[in-house]
Amino acid sequence: MTILDWTYDIQTAWLAGVIDTDGTMGFNFQSGSAQPRIDIGNKSSALLEELHLMYLSHIQKSKGRVNVVTFKPRLTEEILNRTLPYLIVKQDRAEILLKFLQSRKLRKGGSYTADEVSWIRQYYDIMKVLQPNMKRSRIEAILKSQKNSPRREGPYDRLKLLEVGKLYTTHEVNSLMPNFAYITVYQSLNRLAEKGLVRKIGSGHGKEVKWVCESELVDKIHIPKSQGVLGMTSDMQAAWLAAIIDCDGHIGFSFPSKGSASIKVGITNNSRTFLEEINKQFPGQIYPAGSSLVTHFPKPEVSQMLRCSMGTLRFHSDP
């Protein structure tokens, strides 16, 4: 059975677990622009092949080192919309990227708005804490350039002045936008009509064509509501847990005394919040382990975890 044989919800929960453990989400700063992206790195090329089956994304293989699968902006938005409700550790960064992507799509590019610059800065502030040694030159250059070159108002900004339910001619709309050519206004209205935000009355062309505003033209940024592990079905919880064990888990035997052996499951992660979320489903104890944290589970929970996750474990199924 491959990942394509799973239901959509089970795939989603598994993917959220992989991103929270082995995923990196952020901006790729290149040529003075910020491109949102998700990378997932793992030594197992088999795990990345599963992701490739889902999204046909690019896999960069490195002999003896971590392999990386990269999702570009178009796929990044789809994946964030899908997994954000179930992300634990990286939910704050996921929300920033999703807002940024939706805002850029509304405007079809151009200079960054004040909100978009603010989201880049929020990401920067988060990463300064998580990665003090992160290279900062590119992101600082973008923030500085946006400060020195404020965004010029575009046609979409003026079109937000239209009142819902009011009838306008193209000429009247153009009068609200004196700095823009008639053809720019007409094309902008047609794009809004395609989205169902304005409606063209009758047919024809010219400045007397009538339009009615159907909906308030605000920036529609939609962030899925967080649900966490407790918002998943039991099958989704099993897939989420399987992904975590496959990425950050270790399964084996402990030998508490001579001649005896017991099965041991542990999960290592830098985030206490993440381990505590796992412990809501499977109570265990959290211990420091070097620069990380590890949670181990008592015998009843180990049996339950293995029964729960066995159907969707990809790379620890043999034990």
C-alpha positions in Angstrom: 0.0 0.0 0.0 1.3 3.5 -0.9 0.3 6.8 0.5 -2.0 7.3 -2.5 -4.2 4.5 -1.2 -4.9 6.4 2.0 -7.9 8.8 2.4 -7.4 12.5 2.0 -7.7 13.1 5.8 -5.2 10.4 6.7 -2.7 11.8 4.1 -3.2 15.3 5.6 -2.5 14.2 9.2 0.6 12.2 8.1 1.9 15.2 6.1 1.3 17.6 9.1 3.3 15.2 11.3 6.2 15.1 8.8 6.3 18.9 8.4 6.3 19.5 12.2 9.2 17.1 12.7 11.4 17.3 9.6 10.0 20.3 7.8 11.4 23.8 7.3 9.1 26.6 6.2 10.1 30.1 5.5 11.1 32.5 2.8 13.7 32.1 0.1 15.3 35.5 -0.3 16.7 35.9 -3.7 17.1 38.8 -6.1 15.5 41.3 -3.8 12.3 39.2 -3.4 10.8 36.9 -0.8 9.5 33.5 -2.1 7.6 31.3 0.5 8.6 27.7 0.4 8.6 24.4 2.4 11.5 22.1 2.5 11.5 18.6 4.1 14.8 16.9 4.9 15.3 13.3 5.8 18.0 10.7 5.4 15.4 8.3 4.1 14.9 8.7 0.4 11.9 6.4 0.7 10.0 8.9 2.9 10.7 11.6 0.4 9.5 9.4 -2.4 6.2 9.1 -0.6 5.9 12.9 -0.6 6.9 12.9 -4.3 3.9 10.6 -4.9 1.6 13.1 -3.3 2.9 16.3 -5.0 5.4 15.4 -7.7 7.8 17.8 -6.1 11.5 18.0 -6.7 13.8 15.8 -4.6 17.4 16.8 -4.1 19.4 13.7 -3.2 22.7 13.9 -1.4 24.8 10.8 -0.9 25.2 9.9 2.8 23.5 13.2 3.9 20.0 14.5 4.3 17.9 14.5 1.2 15.5 17.5 0.7 12.2 17.8 -1.1 11.2 21.3 -1.9 7.7 22.7 -2.5 7.5 25.9 -4.5 4.9 28.8 -3.8 2.0 27.2 -5.7 2.2 23.9 -3.8 3.3 25.7 -0.5 -0.1 27.5 -0.3 -2.0 24.3 -1.0 -0.1 22.3 1.6 -0.4 25.1 4.2 -4.2 25.3 3.7 -4.4 21.6 4.1 -2.1 21.0 7.1 -2.2 24.2 9.2 -5.1 23.1 11.4 -3.0 20.2 12.6 0.5 21.8 12.9 1.8 22.2 16.5 5.4 23.5 16.4 5.4 25.4 13.1 1.9 26.8 13.2 3.1 30.5 13.7 5.3 30.3 10.6 2.6 28.6 8.6 0.1 31.4 9.3 2.6 34.0 8.3 3.4 32.3 5.0 -0.2 31.6 4.2 -1.2 35.3 4.8 1.7 36.4 2.6 0.9 34.0 -0.2 -2.8 34.9 -0.3 -2.0 38.6 -0.2 0.5 38.3 -3.1 -2.1 36.3 -5.2 -4.7 39.1 -4.7 -2.3 41.6 -6.2 -0.6 39.4 -8.8 2.9 40.6 -7.6 4.2 44.1 -7.5 5.8 46.0 -4.6 5.1 44.6 -1.1 2.3 46.1 1.0 2.8 47.3 4.6 1.1 44.1 5.8 3.4 41.9 3.6 6.5 43.6 5.0 5.1 43.2 8.5 4.7 39.4 7.9 8.3 39.1 6.6 9.4 41.0 9.8 7.4 38.6 12.0 9.0 35.6 10.4 12.4 37.3 10.9 11.7 37.9 14.6 10.7 34.2 15.1 13.8 32.9 13.3 16.2 35.2 15.2 15.1 33.3 18.4 15.2 29.8 16.8 18.3 30.3 14.7 20.6 33.0 16.2 23.2 32.3 13.6 20.9 32.6 10.6 22.2 34.6 7.7 20.4 37.9 7.8 21.8 40.0 5.0 19.2 39.2 2.4 16.1 39.6 4.6 17.5 42.9 6.0 18.1 44.2 2.5 14.5 43.5 1.6 13.1 45.2 4.7 15.5 48.2 4.1 14.5 48.6 0.5 10.8 48.5 1.3 11.3 51.2 3.9 13.1 53.4 1.5 10.8 52.7 -1.4 7.2 52.7 -0.1 4.6 50.9 -2.2 2.7 53.0 -4.7 -1.1 52.8 -4.6 -2.4 50.4 -7.3 -5.8 50.3 -9.0 -7.0 47.6 -6.6 -6.6 49.9 -3.6 -8.9 52.6 -5.2 -11.5 50.0 -6.3 -12.0 49.2 -2.6 -13.8 52.5 -2.4 -16.8 51.1 -4.4 -20.0 50.8 -2.3 -21.8 47.4 -2.3 -25.0 47.5 -4.3 -24.3 50.8 -6.0 -24.4 51.1 -9.8 -21.4 52.7 -11.5 -20.4 53.5 -15.0 -16.8 52.8 -16.1 -16.4 56.6 -16.4 -17.6 57.1 -12.7 -15.1 54.4 -11.5 -12.4 56.1 -13.5 -13.1 59.4 -11.8 -12.2 57.7 -8.5 -8.9 56.7 -10.0 -7.6 59.9 -11.8 -4.0 58.6 -11.9 -4.9 55.5 -13.9 -5.7 55.1 -17.6 -9.2 54.1 -18.6 -8.1 50.8 -20.1 -6.4 49.9 -16.7 -9.6 50.6 -14.9 -11.7 48.6 -17.3 -9.3 45.6 -17.1 -9.3 45.8 -13.3 -13.1 45.7 -13.3 -13.2 42.7 -15.6 -10.8 40.8 -13.3 -13.1 41.6 -10.3 -16.1 40.4 -12.4 -14.3 37.1 -13.1 -14.0 36.7 -9.3 -17.7 37.5 -8.7 -16.9 40.7 -6.8 -18.5 43.0 -9.3 -21.2 42.4 -12.0 -21.3 43.9 -15.5 -24.8 45.1 -16.4 -25.6 44.5 -20.0 -23.1 44.2 -22.8 -20.8 46.4 -24.8 -17.7 48.5 -24.2 -16.8 52.0 -23.4 -17.0 54.5 -20.5 -20.8 54.1 -20.1 -20.7 50.4 -19.4 -22.4 49.9 -16.0 -21.1 47.8 -13.1 -22.6 46.9 -9.7 -20.4 46.0 -6.7 -21.6 42.6 -5.4 -19.3 42.3 -2.4 -17.1 44.5 -0.2 -13.7 44.6 -1.8 -11.5 43.8 1.2 -8.4 41.7 1.3 -9.8 38.2 1.9 -7.2 36.5 3.9 -8.5 33.1 5.2 -6.5 31.2 7.8 -7.9 27.7 8.7 -8.8 27.3 12.3 -6.3 25.3 14.5 -7.7 22.0 15.7 -4.6 20.2 17.0 -4.4 16.4 17.7 -7.7 16.3 19.6 -9.4 17.7 16.5 -8.4 14.6 14.4 -10.3 11.4 14.0 -8.7 8.3 15.4 -7.4 7.2 11.9 -5.9 10.7 11.4 -4.2 10.5 14.9 -2.7 7.2 13.9 -1.2 8.6 10.7 0.0 11.7 12.5 1.7 9.6 15.2 3.2 7.2 12.6 4.8 10.2 10.8 6.3 11.4 14.1 7.7 8.0 15.0 9.1 7.6 11.4 10.8 11.0 11.6 11.8 11.6 15.2 11.0 8.3 16.9 13.0 5.3 18.0 11.7 1.8 18.6 13.7 -0.9 20.2 14.3 -2.9 23.4 15.4 -1.9 26.8 17.0 -4.5 29.2 16.0 -3.5 32.7 17.5 -6.6 34.3 19.4 -9.7 33.2 17.4 -12.0 31.1 14.5 -9.6 30.5 13.6 -7.3 27.7 10.8 -4.8 27.1 9.8 -2.8 24.1 10.7 0.9 24.2 9.4 3.8 22.2 10.8 7.3 22.5 10.3 10.5 20.5 13.0 13.3 20.4 12.2 16.9 19.6 13.4 20.4 20.6 9.8 21.5 21.3 8.3 20.8 24.7 4.9 22.0 23.4 5.1 19.3 20.6 5.9 16.5 23.0 3.2 17.6 25.4 0.7 17.5 22.5 1.7 13.8 21.9 1.4 13.1 25.7 -2.3 14.3 25.5 -3.0 11.2 23.5 -0.3 8.9 25.0 0.8 9.9 28.5 4.6 9.7 28.9 7.4 11.5 30.7 9.6 14.2 29.1 13.3 14.2 29.9 16.2 16.5 28.7 18.5 14.8 26.2 21.5 17.0 25.4 20.2 20.0 23.6 16.9 18.3 22.8 14.0 16.7 24.8 12.8 13.1 24.6 9.5 11.6 25.8 9.4 7.9 26.8 6.2 6.0 27.3 5.2 3.3 29.9 4.5 -0.2 28.7 0.7 0.1 28.2 1.1 3.2 26.1 3.8 1.6 24.0 1.5 -1.3 23.1 -1.3 1.2 22.3 1.0 3.4 20.2 2.2 0.5 18.1 -1.3 -0.8 17.5 -2.5 2.6 16.6 0.3 3.6 14.2 1.2 0.2 12.7 -1.1 0.6 9.6 0.5 3.9 8.6 4.2 3.4 9.8 6.3 3.5 6.7 9.9 2.8 7.9 9.6 1.4 11.4 7.1 -1.3 10.7 9.4 -4.3 11.0 9.8 -4.2 14.9 
